[in-house]
Amino acid sequence: MPRNSGRRKVASQASLEVDARSTPMEPEPQPGDHEAILESMATIVMQVDLNGILTYMNRHTQLVLDCDASTGLGKAFVHTFVVSSSRKTIVDASHSAASSTRVDSRATVNKHLQGVLGTAEPAVFQCSLQTYGSPSTTMDVLFSASPRMDSSRNVIGCILVGTDVTSSAPDVKATSSSEHVYARILERANAPIFGVDHLGRVNIWNKKTAEITQFPASEVMGLHLVDTFIAPAYRGPVGEVLNQALHGVETANFEFPLDTKHGGRQLEILLNATSRYDEVGNIVGVVGIGQDITDRVAQEQEYSRLIDKANAPIFGVDSNCCVNIWNRKVAEITQYTMDEVVGENLVEKFISEEFRQGVRHVLSLALRGDETADFEVPLVTKTGRKVNISLNATARFDQMGHIIGVVGIGQDITDRIAQEQEYTRLIDTANAPIFGVDQNGLVNIWNKKAAEITQYTQQDVMGKNLVEKFITEDYRKAVGYVLSRALQGTETANFEFPLITKTGRRVEILLNATPRFNELVEVDILTGEVNVLRTDIMYDCGKSFNPVIDIGQIEGAFVMALGLFFQESVEYDAAGRLLTSGTWEYKVPSHKDIPEVLNVTLLDKSDNPRGVMSSKAVGEPPFQLVNSVYFALKYALRHSRLERNVTEFFQLDMPATVDRRLLAAKVQPAELQL
């Protein structure tokens, strides 16, 4: 079925206006001459604001309405100039029957204006205007109404260009001339425009329609539009839209397929179906002003196909958090099919209760344009199992730049979390005492065996200095030396030292001191500057042909990714001009951005039986390793905030540039005091 998609089509009407101003009798308009052009036009030109208040009328308008600017400016256009009612004859396309009715002209005009102002869609309508001469008369005017927009593409009003179509003997020549101009505008428009009479037969077919369908006007005039050019599956809906327009009910943003001459290819047309009136207000046909959206529909279909076949879970919600995107990977992970989830509230239906508030907060931020990266979302599967997804929540925009929903691109981290939990469980249940310290020597691992031997529980020791609290004084210097060497990467095996138990008893421990590796990042929270002190990488490249080259590839990719994640921000101004066009503004990594210590080790004895000579890719995958620097940076910022009792959730978008890091640190002016 054709869809009333709600897409807005401003470009087509804009092309009509350009053609109207570029007649052979007038020079090409310049931006500074806009008002002068309007003043020189020998046609009715008016402008109204969002409330329908008249803000401009050119000299010709004042002349034909026999009034000056003070008569209309600042007043409602409809109530000041539009005649309250008129009689119209409506012709039924299917039964060829005619009926006469009196309509409220002001309500009809108001409806057209509200449609233009509310949807940014152009409209064509006819009404009777009251003149202010003595005696007062009426004149019939055919108006083309187009939205007026500011530089941000927000609708700020409407421009009305009218042609006097009053039927009277002295004015026949003038009216014919106006109709000729109107026909020329339609013919030269850069949008497909066609029309049918009251029987559905083609009587308008402009050059653009002929170009895209490959049917010249001479071949289509008089043929039935629906029966000849519309595929059988769509004839009913298209015929209904045209029949409604013949009864005065116009349709905007109606999407339907139009057949072409060669190859049977179908064009996707986004159409505004507008009633056509004769000089006395009778509906005599329909004009369709369209936009060829075939390429755009193809792109959207390709975009949907890529999303659906992606190997990552991707889902999306509308502005009410109801699911409208659910790709195959999400369906596979959750066991919910697309049909089962579309239209359901994501938070209420698929998120466990204890996480709903956090997920709802992230989605509401994205709907305001504040995107969130690496947010962990637990989805509930059809069988009730929880699946952990690391999610990037990104706002979705329509063609007018309005946020219409959120799309989440995720990664299933359920197995990774399970592995981490299993690793923690193995440590905790090991039959040997295992403990760990951070860079400051503070305890952060203390398994059950260590607790049993020392009689100190985890709650007793976490965050305490191991050497100062639990080592006898005569061994503190030696144990501190061993731990400091391990923190520099040098392991120590079979080191004997004593631990003091809770009761003061001395326990002799034979220790292997092994460094724990992670990214080591230093952040200046007052400036946002970051220094990567150390990075240790173990990379699985299969069976390396040349380890020196492979290690160089890994180092290069890692440093390039540092620039991508933390420096290389592309900025545009409001007019769409690129601001970061050189290295003064677009910062790529330099020697100061390379980690002070960068260790790369290739995983030994790693074969890849499906690869060329057991090799694996070594160019692009190391890019992903910079995630560890990002998380280390965010962890450091979180600790800084906690030290200052700043506990609420914060996000750090990428690229995590120096200004974003500084804002994320949330240092208050009162804290910048000695």
Buried (B, 14 or more C-beta within 10 A) or exposed (E): EBEBEEBBBBEBBBBBBBBBBBEEEEEEBEEEEEEEBBEEBEBBBBBBBBEBBBBBBBBBBBEBBBBEBEBBBEBBBBEBBBBEBBEBBBBBBEEEEEEEEEBEBBEBBBEBBBBBBEBBBBBBBBBBBBBBEEEEEBBBBBBBBBBBBEEEBBBBBBBBBBBBBBEEEEBEEBBEEBBEBBEBBBBBBBBBBBBBBBBBBBBBBBBBBBEBBEBBBEBBEEBBBBEBBBEEEBBEBBBEBBBBBBBBEBBBBBBBBBBBBEEEEBBBBBBBBBBBBBBBBBBBBBBBBBBBBBEBBEEEEEEEEEBBEBEBBBBBBBEEBBBBBBBBBBBEBBEBEBEBBEEBBBBEBBBEEEBBEBBBEBBEBBBEEEBBBBBBBBBBEEEEEEBBBBBBBBBBEEEBEEBBBBBBBBBBBBEEBEEEEEEEEEBBEEEEBBBBBEEEBBBBBBBBBBBEBBEBEBEBBEEBBBBEBBBEEEBBEBBBEBBEBBBEEEEBEEBEBBBBBEEEEEBEBEBEBEBEBBBBBBBEBEEBEBEBEBBBBEBEBBBBEEEEEBBEBBBEBBBBBBBBBBBBBEEEEEEEEEEBEEEEEBBEBEEEBBBEEBBBEBEEEBEBEEEEEBBBEBEEBBBEBBBBBBBBBBBBBBEBBEEEEBEEEBBBEBBBBBEBBBEBBBBEEEEEEE
